[in-house]
Amino acid sequence: MATLDQKSPNVLLQSLCCRITGKSEAEVAHQFQYAVRVIGSNYAPTIERDEFLVSEKIKKELLKQRREADAALFSELHRKLQTQSVLKHRWSVLYLLLSLSEDPRKPSSRHVGDTYLIPLTSSDAHSTPFYCTRPQSLALGYGERSAALSASVGTSGISSLGVYTLNGPTATPQSLLSAAGGGQPLGSRLAWALPVSCSPSSALAPLATRPALGPPVPSSRVVRPRRDGEVSEAALVRDILYVFQGIDGKFIKMSAQDNCYKIDSKVVLCKSLRDTSSRLAELGWLHNKVRKYTDARSLDRAFGLVGQSFCASLHQELKEYYRLLSVLHSQLQVEDEQGVIVCSESTLTLRRLLVWMYDPKSRLKTLAALVDFCQGRKGGELASAVHSYGKTGDPQMRALVQHILSLVSHPILNFLYRWIYDGELEDTYHEFFVASDPNVKTDRLWHDKYSLRKSMIPSFITMDQARKVLLIGKSINFLHQVCHDRTPPGKITPASKSADTPKDAAELLSDLEGAFQEKIDAAYFDTSKYLLDVLNRNYLLLEHLQAMRRYLLLGQGDFIRHLMDLLKPELVRPATTLYQHNLTGILETAVRATNAQYDNAEILKRLDVRLLEVSPGDTGWDVFSLDYHVDGPIATVFTRECMGHYLRVFNFLWRAKRMEYTLTDIWKGQMCNAKLLKTMPELSGVLHQCHILASEMVHFIHQMQYYITFEVLECSWDELWNRVQQAQDLDHIIAAHDMFLDSVISRCLLDNNSRSLLTQLRAIFDQIIEFQSAQDSLYRSALEELALRLQFEEKKQQREDEWGVTAEQVAEEKKRIQEFQDTIPKMRSQLRILTHFYQSIVQQFLVLLMTSTDESLRFLSFRLDFNEHYRAREPRLRASLGTNWGRRPSNI
C-alpha cells in the first residue's frame, strides 16, 4: 500500500515541487496547490483543430512575405504528407511550425485578433450541453461541453452571446467564450485569448480600453481618492464573486429579515459603489433560489422523470453560470498573484461586472421565475408551465425556455412513444397524461382501465392529440388482452424514430403540427383500422349488430309472427306455470320454420329465452322476453347497460306487437261471427258498437306501429349503420351505438321525460285487452244463445206433423230469450263505459303528444286524430291544436 501511495500523482507532483524549489513539503504548500490547479485546468488552443485551416494560414503567411515558390513547395509537401500514415497528429505539427514561425518581437495582441477571426463551426452556436451533473466540489469548477449533442438545440447557455469584432462594443467574458473554438473548455479559451505582453487580466478588459497596436495612448481616467476606512473596490469585487455563488462575503451578507444580500451598514462606502454592489448582489439571491429548488428536488424520486429533467436543465444553466464565474475568479487570482499595478486599466471593477453580468442576470431571473411558477407541479403539468414561459418576444429568453422544454418534455415523449408503439405504460410517478387502473378487470378494459389525466396533458399537445394517443395504446392492449391477438405492435403500425435524445424532442416540439401530428395520425389510423378488422373478421361485430336489430328489435317479421303463433297457448297461461325449457324448444321450432334458420350458427346459439320477474296476476305475455348472450370483445360494444336497454325496448315492442296480434284476433272474430249473428237483430246495436271501438283501436295501433317501426327504428338504424361504416375507431362505433339506443329509448317513450306518455300508452294497451275480454264474453254469450235457438227450431222441425212443442216449452223458450235480451243493455253499458275510458285515455295521450318537444311526436298526434274525432270531444285538445297547429286565417 505504501508503494502505491508513493507512486500516486499527488505524491510525485509534491516531490517535483520540492526538488525544483529546494524547499521542504511544508514550505512548498502554496506552489503545490498552484501546480495542481494548473495541471487540472486542461488548457488548449482556441483555434479550430482543422488541418486545412492551418495549412491555408501557413500559405497566406508565405504569400504575405512574397515567398510564392515556398508556398507552392509547402503545398506539394503537405499533399505528400497527407498520403503518408507516419504522422497521426499532422494538425499539431503544422500548428507548431506556424507558432515557431511567428516573430516573438511582434505585439502579442495579434493572438487576440486571431481568436476573434477564427471561423466558427456549427458547434459554437451555443454553449449548453444536454446532460451534465452539478459540480460536487466548489462551484467554480468547469468542464468540457458536449458540442456534438448541443449543435442542433440553439443558444441556451449562460455564456452564449454574439461574437464581437475588434471594432465592436466592449468585450465581455461571454463574447470571449462565444468566439473561442468549439469543444474547448471555457477557461482554456480565455487563457489563449490573453495577450503575452500583459497580464491575463487584459483579456477581460473592454476592447476600447486595451492598448492599440500603435503607440500607447495615455489614460484619461480620474481615480477618486478613498476616505479613511473606506472599503476598496477590489475587496467588494472579491465579495461579489462569492455572493454570485450564494456565499456570504466579508462585507456583503445575506439578510434573513429582508431576504436579500445587503452591505453591512457599518461599512464605509460611497453611495455609487453601494448601489452597484446591491444590484450585482441580486444575482446571488437568484442563484440561491434556483439552487435551493434543484437541491431540494434532485434527490426526490417522487418528483418523477420530468421533474428530474427540469432539475437537470437548471443544473446545466447553473454550470454555465459557474463556468463564467470561474473565469472571473481566475482573473482575480491572477491579479492577486501579479499585483494590480500592471495593466491596471484591465482590472476587474464593479462597473465591468455590471456590464458582463447583465445577460446572466436576465437568464437567472427567467430561471427563478420558472422555479416559482413550477412549484408544486410535476409531469405534464410541469411541462405546460415551462411551455407557457416560451411565449415571449425576447429571442434569448425564448431560446433558453425552448432548450429547457426540450429536456423537460423528453421523458413525456418517451412515455408517449412507448405507449403508442408498444402499448406499455411505465409511469411510476403518475407523470404521463394517460392513467391506468390496475383494479379494472379485462371485460371493462376499454371503458374503465385507461383514462386521461387532463391536468397532465402538456399545453403543446391538443386535446384531440391526447385522445388519439389514449386510443392508440388502449387499442394495442385491447388486441392483446381481450382479442388475444398476438400480432407484434411493430406489424400493426411501423414504429418511427422516437425521441431518443432531447435533440429529437426539440425537433418534434418545433414541428408540433407537422411531423409530430403525422406520427400520431399514422399510429392512430393503423392501429384503429387493424382493431376494427379483427373485430369484424374474427368476432363478427357487424353481424351481431344486425342480429340485435332482427331479433331483439323485432326486425325479422316472419320469425316474430310465427313465434307468437307458437307461443300463444303458453303465454295466455299464468306466468307461474311457465317453464323456460318449454319456451326454448318453441323458440328453436320457430327458428327452423322461418328464414332465421339461415343465420350464422354463432348468432343463433346466442339467441335464448328469458323470463322476467313474476308479479301477482301476470300472464306469460308479461314475463316473456328474448335474450341475446354476449361475451368476449363484442361485450365491449354490447355492454350490460346496453343489453338492459335492448331488454326494455324489446318488452315495449313485444307488448305493442301483442296489441296488433290481439286486434287481429278481434277483427277475425267479428268477421267470422257477423253472418252467424244476423238472425239475432237485438244484438245489432251492440255489435255495431264493438266494430266502431275495434276500428278506433286498430287505427291507433297501426299508426303507433308505423311510428315505431319506420320513424323510430328504421331511421335510427339507418343513422347507426352510416356512422358505423364511417367509424375510424372503436370509440366511434360505441358512441354511435349508444346514440342509437338513446334515440330509440327516448322516441319509444321509455325515458324519464316521457313517463307520463308511456303511462297513458300502457293504459290504452290495457283497454285493448279488456275490450278483447268483453267482446269474447259477448260473442260467447251470443253464440250460446244462438245455439239454443237453433236447437229449439231444429226440435220444432223434427216434430212437425206431430204434436210439435207444447205451450209450456214455448213459454220457457220465450222466457229464456227474454232473459238473454235483458242482458243486452248490460253488455251495451259495459261497452259504452269501455269506449268512454278508452277515448278519454286517448284524448289525454293526444294532449301530451301535442305539448311534447319532439316534433315527430307532435306529427304523430295528427295521424292519430286525422279526422279531428277526438278534438271535438276534448276542449283542451281543441285549444292545443288550435293554438299550435291551427290554420292561418284567410285574407280573401
KOLSE-361640 format. One line per 10 residues: for each residue x, y, z of C-alpha. Coordinates in steps of 0.5 Angstrom, whole numbers. Layout:
<pts>
X:Y:Z ~ ...
</pts>
This chain:
<pts>
0:0:0 ~ 6:5:2 ~ 9:3:-5 ~ 2:5:-9 ~ 2:12:-5 ~ 9:14:-7 ~ 7:13:-14 ~ 1:17:-14 ~ 1:23:-18 ~ 0:28:-12
6:25:-8 ~ 10:25:-15 ~ 8:32:-16 ~ 9:35:-9 ~ 16:31:-9 ~ 17:35:-16 ~ 16:42:-13 ~ 21:40:-7 ~ 26:38:-12 ~ 25:45:-16
25:50:-11 ~ 29:46:-6 ~ 25:47:0 ~ 21:42:5 ~ 14:40:4 ~ 11:45:9 ~ 14:51:5 ~ 12:49:-2 ~ 5:48:0 ~ 3:54:-4
7:52:-10 ~ 4:45:-10 ~ -3:48:-10 ~ -2:52:-16 ~ 1:46:-19 ~ -5:42:-18 ~ -9:48:-21 ~ -5:48:-27 ~ -5:41:-28 ~ -12:40:-28
-14:47:-32 ~ -14:43:-39 ~ -11:49:-43 ~ -12:48:-50 ~ -11:53:-56 ~ -17:56:-58 ~ -17:56:-66 ~ -20:50:-69 ~ -17:44:-70 ~ -17:44:-77
-11:42:-81 ~ -14:45:-88 ~ -15:52:-84 ~ -8:51:-81 ~ -4:50:-88 ~ -8:55:-91 ~ -6:60:-86 ~ 1:58:-87 ~ 1:59:-94 ~ -2:66:-93
4:68:-89 ~ 8:66:-94 ~ 5:70:-99 ~ 5:76:-95 ~ 12:75:-94 ~ 13:75:-102 ~ 15:67:-102 ~ 11:64:-107 ~ 15:59:-109 ~ 16:57:-102
8:57:-101 ~ 8:52:-107 ~ 13:48:-105 ~ 9:47:-98 ~ 3:46:-101 ~ 6:40:-105 ~ 10:37:-99 ~ 3:38:-95 ~ 0:34:-100 ~ 5:28:-100
5:28:-92 ~ -3:27:-93 ~ -2:21:-96 ~ 3:18:-91 ~ 1:15:-85 ~ 7:16:-81 ~ 4:22:-77 ~ -2:22:-73 ~ -2:29:-71 ~ -1:33:-77
-5:39:-75 ~ -1:39:-68 ~ 6:39:-72 ~ 3:44:-77 ~ 1:49:-72 ~ 7:48:-68 ~ 11:50:-74 ~ 6:56:-75 ~ 7:58:-68 ~ 15:58:-69
15:62:-75 ~ 12:68:-71 ~ 16:74:-69 ~ 17:74:-62 ~ 18:81:-62 ~ 11:82:-65 ~ 6:85:-61 ~ 2:79:-58 ~ -4:83:-58 ~ -5:79:-65
-7:73:-61 ~ -13:76:-59 ~ -15:78:-66 ~ -13:71:-69 ~ -18:69:-63 ~ -24:73:-66 ~ -22:72:-73 ~ -22:64:-73 ~ -28:62:-76 ~ -34:58:-72
-37:52:-74 ~ -44:50:-72 ~ -42:47:-65 ~ -40:54:-63 ~ -48:56:-64 ~ -49:55:-57 ~ -46:53:-50 ~ -50:49:-46 ~ -50:41:-47 ~ -56:37:-46
-54:33:-40 ~ -49:35:-34 ~ -48:34:-27 ~ -48:39:-22 ~ -40:40:-19 ~ -39:36:-13 ~ -34:41:-10 ~ -33:48:-11 ~ -38:51:-16 ~ -32:55:-19
-30:49:-23 ~ -32:48:-30 ~ -31:42:-35 ~ -32:41:-43 ~ -38:42:-46 ~ -42:37:-50 ~ -41:40:-57 ~ -44:34:-61 ~ -50:34:-58 ~ -52:41:-57
-51:43:-64 ~ -58:43:-66 ~ -61:46:-60 ~ -59:53:-61 ~ -57:58:-56 ~ -58:57:-49 ~ -52:57:-44 ~ -51:63:-39 ~ -44:65:-43 ~ -48:64:-50
-47:71:-53 ~ -45:74:-60 ~ -38:75:-62 ~ -36:82:-63 ~ -30:84:-68 ~ -24:89:-66 ~ -28:95:-67 ~ -34:93:-64 ~ -37:95:-57 ~ -34:93:-50
-32:86:-50 ~ -35:81:-44 ~ -33:75:-42 ~ -39:72:-46 ~ -36:75:-52 ~ -29:71:-51 ~ -33:65:-49 ~ -37:65:-56 ~ -31:67:-60 ~ -27:61:-58
-26:55:-61 ~ -32:49:-61 ~ -31:44:-56 ~ -26:48:-52 ~ -26:49:-44 ~ -28:56:-42 ~ -22:57:-38 ~ -17:55:-43 ~ -21:59:-49 ~ -20:65:-45
-13:64:-43 ~ -11:63:-50 ~ -14:70:-52 ~ -10:73:-47 ~ -4:77:-50 ~ 3:75:-48 ~ 6:82:-46 ~ 1:84:-41 ~ -2:80:-35 ~ -8:75:-36
-13:81:-34 ~ -12:85:-40 ~ -17:80:-44 ~ -22:81:-39 ~ -22:89:-40 ~ -26:92:-45 ~ -23:93:-52 ~ -24:100:-52 ~ -19:101:-46 ~ -14:96:-49
-7:98:-52 ~ -8:99:-59 ~ -3:96:-64 ~ 0:103:-65 ~ 4:108:-59 ~ 0:108:-53 ~ -5:113:-51 ~ -5:116:-44 ~ -11:114:-40 ~ -16:120:-38
-19:116:-32 ~ -19:120:-26 ~ -19:116:-19 ~ -23:118:-14 ~ -19:119:-7 ~ -21:114:-2 ~ -23:116:5 ~ -20:113:11 ~ -23:106:13 ~ -27:106:6
-27:99:3 ~ -23:99:-3 ~ -27:97:-10 ~ -22:91:-11 ~ -25:88:-4 ~ -32:89:-6 ~ -31:85:-13 ~ -28:79:-9 ~ -34:79:-4 ~ -39:80:-10
-36:74:-13 ~ -37:70:-7 ~ -44:73:-7 ~ -45:71:-14 ~ -44:63:-11 ~ -49:65:-6 ~ -43:65:0 ~ -43:71:5 ~ -37:75:4 ~ -34:80:9
-38:86:7 ~ -44:83:4 ~ -48:78:7 ~ -55:75:7 ~ -60:79:11 ~ -65:74:13 ~ -70:79:15 ~ -70:83:8 ~ -69:76:4 ~ -63:79:0
-56:81:0 ~ -54:87:4 ~ -48:91:5 ~ -46:92:13 ~ -49:99:15 ~ -42:100:19 ~ -38:99:12 ~ -35:106:10 ~ -37:106:3 ~ -39:111:-2
-46:111:-5 ~ -45:109:-12 ~ -41:103:-10 ~ -46:101:-5 ~ -52:102:-10 ~ -48:98:-16 ~ -46:92:-11 ~ -53:92:-9 ~ -55:91:-16 ~ -50:86:-17
-52:82:-11 ~ -58:80:-14 ~ -55:75:-18 ~ -53:71:-11 ~ -60:72:-9 ~ -63:69:-16 ~ -57:64:-16 ~ -60:61:-9 ~ -67:61:-11 ~ -65:56:-17
-60:52:-13 ~ -65:51:-7 ~ -70:49:-11 ~ -65:44:-15 ~ -62:41:-9 ~ -69:40:-5 ~ -72:36:-12 ~ -66:33:-14 ~ -66:27:-9 ~ -74:27:-9
-75:21:-13 ~ -83:22:-13 ~ -81:29:-17 ~ -81:24:-23 ~ -77:24:-29 ~ -80:30:-32 ~ -78:34:-25 ~ -71:31:-25 ~ -70:33:-32 ~ -72:40:-30
-67:40:-25 ~ -62:37:-30 ~ -63:43:-34 ~ -63:48:-28 ~ -56:45:-27 ~ -54:46:-34 ~ -55:53:-33 ~ -52:54:-27 ~ -46:50:-29 ~ -45:55:-35
-46:61:-30 ~ -41:57:-26 ~ -36:57:-32 ~ -37:64:-32 ~ -35:66:-25 ~ -29:61:-26 ~ -26:66:-31 ~ -27:72:-27 ~ -25:68:-21 ~ -18:66:-25
-17:73:-27 ~ -18:76:-20 ~ -13:71:-17 ~ -8:73:-23 ~ -9:80:-20 ~ -7:78:-13 ~ -1:74:-15 ~ 2:79:-20 ~ -1:85:-17 ~ -6:90:-20
0:96:-22 ~ 1:92:-29 ~ -5:94:-34 ~ -9:97:-28 ~ -14:99:-34 ~ -16:92:-35 ~ -17:90:-27 ~ -24:87:-25 ~ -29:93:-23 ~ -36:93:-21
-38:97:-27 ~ -35:92:-31 ~ -38:86:-27 ~ -45:90:-28 ~ -44:90:-36 ~ -41:83:-36 ~ -47:80:-32 ~ -53:83:-35 ~ -55:77:-39 ~ -53:72:-34
-58:76:-29 ~ -63:76:-34 ~ -63:69:-35 ~ -62:67:-28 ~ -69:72:-27 ~ -72:67:-32 ~ -70:61:-28 ~ -72:64:-22 ~ -79:66:-25 ~ -79:59:-27
-78:56:-21 ~ -83:60:-17 ~ -88:58:-23 ~ -87:51:-23 ~ -87:50:-15 ~ -92:44:-13 ~ -92:42:-21 ~ -90:35:-24 ~ -90:31:-30 ~ -94:34:-36
-97:40:-31 ~ -89:42:-30 ~ -88:42:-38 ~ -94:46:-39 ~ -91:51:-34 ~ -85:51:-38 ~ -88:52:-44 ~ -92:58:-42 ~ -86:62:-41 ~ -83:61:-48
-89:65:-51 ~ -84:72:-50 ~ -81:77:-55 ~ -74:76:-53 ~ -71:71:-57 ~ -65:70:-52 ~ -70:68:-47 ~ -75:64:-52 ~ -69:60:-54 ~ -67:59:-46
-74:56:-45 ~ -74:52:-51 ~ -68:49:-49 ~ -71:47:-42 ~ -77:45:-45 ~ -73:40:-50 ~ -70:37:-43 ~ -77:37:-39 ~ -81:34:-45 ~ -76:29:-47
-79:24:-41 ~ -86:25:-43 ~ -85:24:-51 ~ -81:17:-49 ~ -87:15:-45 ~ -92:17:-51 ~ -88:13:-56 ~ -87:7:-51 ~ -95:8:-51 ~ -97:9:-58
-92:4:-61 ~ -92:-2:-55 ~ -98:-1:-51 ~ -93:0:-45 ~ -95:5:-39 ~ -89:5:-35 ~ -91:11:-31 ~ -89:10:-24 ~ -90:17:-21 ~ -96:19:-25
-93:24:-30 ~ -96:22:-36 ~ -103:24:-38 ~ -105:17:-39 ~ -107:14:-33 ~ -108:6:-32 ~ -113:3:-26 ~ -110:-4:-25 ~ -116:-6:-21 ~ -120:-6:-27
-122:-13:-30 ~ -121:-15:-37 ~ -128:-14:-39 ~ -128:-7:-37 ~ -121:-5:-40 ~ -124:-1:-46 ~ -129:3:-42 ~ -125:4:-35 ~ -118:2:-35 ~ -115:7:-38
-117:15:-38 ~ -114:22:-39 ~ -111:26:-33 ~ -113:33:-36 ~ -108:36:-31 ~ -102:33:-34 ~ -104:34:-41 ~ -98:39:-44 ~ -100:45:-47 ~ -97:44:-53
-101:37:-54 ~ -108:39:-56 ~ -114:35:-53 ~ -115:32:-60 ~ -108:29:-60 ~ -109:27:-53 ~ -115:23:-54 ~ -112:20:-60 ~ -106:18:-56 ~ -110:15:-51
-114:11:-56 ~ -108:8:-60 ~ -105:5:-53 ~ -111:3:-51 ~ -113:-1:-58 ~ -106:-5:-57 ~ -108:-7:-50 ~ -115:-9:-52 ~ -112:-13:-58 ~ -107:-17:-53
-111:-18:-47 ~ -118:-18:-50 ~ -118:-20:-57 ~ -112:-25:-55 ~ -108:-22:-62 ~ -101:-24:-62 ~ -99:-19:-67 ~ -93:-15:-65 ~ -94:-8:-65 ~ -89:-7:-70
-93:-10:-75 ~ -99:-6:-73 ~ -96:0:-74 ~ -89:1:-76 ~ -85:5:-71 ~ -82:11:-73 ~ -76:14:-70 ~ -77:16:-62 ~ -75:22:-58 ~ -68:18:-56
-65:25:-54 ~ -67:32:-52 ~ -65:34:-59 ~ -70:29:-62 ~ -75:32:-57 ~ -73:39:-59 ~ -74:38:-67 ~ -81:35:-65 ~ -83:41:-61 ~ -81:46:-66
-86:42:-71 ~ -92:40:-67 ~ -97:41:-73 ~ -92:37:-78 ~ -88:31:-76 ~ -91:30:-69 ~ -98:31:-72 ~ -96:26:-77 ~ -93:21:-72 ~ -100:21:-68
-104:21:-74 ~ -101:15:-77 ~ -101:11:-71 ~ -108:12:-70 ~ -110:10:-76 ~ -106:4:-77 ~ -108:1:-70 ~ -115:3:-70 ~ -116:0:-77 ~ -113:-6:-75
-117:-7:-69 ~ -124:-6:-73 ~ -121:-11:-78 ~ -120:-16:-72 ~ -127:-15:-69 ~ -131:-15:-76 ~ -127:-21:-79 ~ -126:-26:-72 ~ -131:-23:-68 ~ -137:-22:-73
-138:-15:-70 ~ -143:-12:-75 ~ -147:-19:-76 ~ -148:-19:-68 ~ -151:-11:-69 ~ -155:-14:-75 ~ -158:-20:-70 ~ -160:-15:-65 ~ -164:-11:-70 ~ -167:-17:-73
-169:-21:-66 ~ -169:-16:-60 ~ -172:-10:-64 ~ -177:-15:-68 ~ -174:-14:-75 ~ -175:-21:-77 ~ -182:-20:-78 ~ -184:-28:-81 ~ -180:-30:-75 ~ -183:-26:-70
-190:-27:-72 ~ -189:-35:-72 ~ -186:-35:-65 ~ -192:-31:-63 ~ -197:-36:-66 ~ -193:-42:-63 ~ -192:-38:-56 ~ -200:-36:-55 ~ -202:-42:-52 ~ -197:-42:-47
-197:-34:-46 ~ -204:-34:-44 ~ -203:-38:-38 ~ -201:-35:-31 ~ -193:-34:-31 ~ -192:-38:-25 ~ -194:-44:-29 ~ -189:-43:-35 ~ -182:-47:-36 ~ -176:-44:-39
-174:-50:-43 ~ -181:-51:-46 ~ -181:-44:-49 ~ -173:-45:-51 ~ -176:-51:-55 ~ -181:-47:-58 ~ -176:-42:-60 ~ -172:-47:-64 ~ -178:-49:-67 ~ -179:-42:-70
-172:-41:-72 ~ -172:-48:-76 ~ -179:-46:-79 ~ -177:-39:-82 ~ -172:-35:-85 ~ -168:-35:-79 ~ -165:-42:-80 ~ -160:-39:-85 ~ -157:-34:-80 ~ -150:-36:-78
-149:-41:-72 ~ -145:-37:-68 ~ -151:-32:-68 ~ -157:-37:-67 ~ -153:-40:-61 ~ -153:-34:-57 ~ -161:-33:-58 ~ -165:-35:-52 ~ -171:-34:-48 ~ -171:-30:-41
-177:-30:-36 ~ -177:-23:-32 ~ -179:-23:-25 ~ -186:-25:-24 ~ -191:-21:-20 ~ -198:-23:-18 ~ -203:-24:-23 ~ -198:-24:-29 ~ -199:-28:-35 ~ -194:-31:-40
-194:-25:-44 ~ -192:-20:-38 ~ -186:-24:-37 ~ -183:-27:-43 ~ -177:-24:-47 ~ -172:-26:-52 ~ -165:-25:-50 ~ -158:-25:-53 ~ -152:-27:-50 ~ -145:-23:-51
-138:-24:-49 ~ -131:-23:-51 ~ -129:-17:-55 ~ -136:-16:-57 ~ -138:-15:-50 ~ -134:-8:-50 ~ -140:-5:-55 ~ -146:-9:-52 ~ -145:-8:-45 ~ -149:-10:-39
-152:-3:-39 ~ -153:-3:-47 ~ -157:-10:-46 ~ -161:-7:-41 ~ -163:-2:-46 ~ -165:-7:-51 ~ -169:-11:-46 ~ -173:-5:-44 ~ -174:-4:-52 ~ -176:-11:-53
-181:-11:-48 ~ -184:-5:-51 ~ -184:-7:-58 ~ -187:-14:-56 ~ -193:-11:-52 ~ -194:-7:-58 ~ -194:-13:-63 ~ -198:-16:-58 ~ -203:-11:-58 ~ -203:-12:-66
-204:-19:-65 ~ -210:-18:-61 ~ -213:-13:-65 ~ -212:-18:-71 ~ -216:-24:-67 ~ -221:-19:-65 ~ -222:-17:-72 ~ -222:-24:-74 ~ -228:-26:-69 ~ -232:-20:-72
-232:-22:-79 ~ -233:-29:-77 ~ -239:-28:-73 ~ -242:-22:-77 ~ -246:-27:-81 ~ -248:-32:-75 ~ -251:-27:-71 ~ -255:-24:-77 ~ -261:-28:-74 ~ -261:-24:-67
-263:-17:-69 ~ -263:-15:-62 ~ -255:-15:-62 ~ -254:-11:-68 ~ -253:-5:-64 ~ -248:-8:-59 ~ -244:-11:-65 ~ -244:-4:-68 ~ -241:-1:-62 ~ -236:-7:-62
-234:-5:-69 ~ -233:2:-68 ~ -229:1:-62 ~ -225:-4:-65 ~ -224:1:-71 ~ -221:6:-67 ~ -216:1:-63 ~ -214:-1:-70 ~ -213:5:-73 ~ -209:8:-66
-204:1:-66 ~ -203:2:-74 ~ -201:9:-73 ~ -197:7:-67 ~ -193:1:-70 ~ -192:5:-76 ~ -189:11:-72 ~ -184:6:-68 ~ -182:1:-74 ~ -181:7:-79
-180:13:-76 ~ -176:11:-70 ~ -173:4:-71 ~ -171:5:-79 ~ -169:12:-78 ~ -165:11:-72 ~ -162:4:-75 ~ -160:8:-82 ~ -156:13:-78 ~ -153:8:-74
-151:4:-80 ~ -148:10:-83 ~ -144:12:-77 ~ -141:5:-76 ~ -139:5:-83 ~ -135:11:-83 ~ -132:10:-76 ~ -125:11:-75 ~ -124:7:-68 ~ -128:3:-64
-130:9:-59 ~ -134:12:-65 ~ -137:5:-66 ~ -139:5:-59 ~ -141:12:-59 ~ -146:11:-65 ~ -149:5:-62 ~ -150:9:-55 ~ -153:15:-59 ~ -158:10:-63
-160:6:-56 ~ -161:13:-53 ~ -165:15:-59 ~ -170:9:-59 ~ -171:9:-52 ~ -173:17:-52 ~ -177:16:-58 ~ -180:10:-56 ~ -183:14:-50 ~ -178:10:-45
-174:15:-42 ~ -176:19:-36 ~ -178:25:-40 ~ -184:21:-43 ~ -186:17:-37 ~ -193:21:-37 ~ -194:19:-44 ~ -192:12:-43 ~ -197:11:-37 ~ -202:13:-42
-200:9:-47 ~ -200:3:-43 ~ -207:4:-40 ~ -209:4:-48 ~ -206:-3:-48 ~ -210:-5:-42 ~ -216:-2:-45 ~ -215:-6:-51 ~ -214:-13:-47 ~ -220:-11:-43
-224:-10:-50 ~ -222:-17:-52 ~ -224:-20:-46 ~ -231:-16:-46 ~ -232:-18:-54 ~ -230:-25:-53 ~ -235:-25:-47 ~ -241:-22:-51 ~ -239:-27:-57 ~ -239:-33:-52
-246:-31:-49 ~ -249:-29:-56 ~ -246:-36:-59 ~ -249:-40:-54 ~ -256:-36:-54 ~ -256:-38:-62 ~ -254:-45:-61 ~ -260:-46:-56 ~ -265:-42:-61 ~ -262:-46:-67
-263:-53:-62 ~ -270:-50:-61 ~ -272:-49:-68 ~ -269:-56:-70 ~ -273:-59:-65 ~ -279:-56:-68 ~ -278:-58:-75 ~ -276:-65:-73 ~ -283:-66:-69 ~ -287:-63:-75
-294:-66:-77 ~ -294:-69:-70 ~ -295:-66:-63 ~ -290:-61:-64 ~ -288:-57:-58 ~ -292:-56:-52 ~ -294:-49:-50 ~ -290:-50:-44 ~ -284:-51:-48 ~ -286:-45:-52
-287:-41:-46 ~ -280:-43:-43 ~ -276:-41:-49 ~ -279:-34:-49 ~ -277:-33:-42 ~ -270:-35:-44 ~ -270:-31:-50 ~ -273:-25:-45 ~ -267:-26:-40 ~ -262:-26:-46
-265:-20:-48 ~ -265:-17:-41 ~ -257:-18:-41 ~ -256:-14:-47 ~ -257:-7:-44 ~ -252:-9:-39 ~ -247:-11:-45 ~ -248:-4:-48 ~ -247:-1:-42 ~ -240:-4:-41
-238:-3:-48 ~ -240:4:-47 ~ -236:5:-41 ~ -230:2:-44 ~ -231:6:-50 ~ -231:12:-46 ~ -225:10:-42 ~ -221:9:-48 ~ -223:15:-51 ~ -221:19:-45
-214:16:-45 ~ -213:17:-52 ~ -215:24:-51 ~ -210:25:-45 ~ -205:22:-50 ~ -206:27:-55 ~ -206:33:-51 ~ -199:30:-48 ~ -197:29:-55 ~ -198:36:-57
-194:39:-52 ~ -188:35:-53 ~ -182:38:-55 ~ -181:32:-60 ~ -183:34:-67 ~ -184:27:-69 ~ -189:26:-63 ~ -193:32:-65 ~ -194:30:-72 ~ -196:23:-69
-202:27:-66 ~ -204:29:-73 ~ -204:22:-76 ~ -208:19:-69 ~ -213:24:-70 ~ -213:26:-77 ~ -221:27:-78 ~ -221:31:-71 ~ -226:26:-68 ~ -222:27:-61
-221:34:-62 ~ -229:35:-62 ~ -229:31:-55 ~ -224:35:-51 ~ -223:42:-50 ~ -216:42:-48 ~ -214:39:-55 ~ -218:44:-59 ~ -214:49:-55 ~ -208:46:-56
-209:44:-63 ~ -212:51:-65 ~ -206:55:-61 ~ -200:51:-64 ~ -202:48:-71 ~ -209:52:-73 ~ -210:54:-80 ~ -208:61:-82 ~ -214:66:-83 ~ -215:67:-90
-214:74:-92 ~ -219:74:-98
</pts>
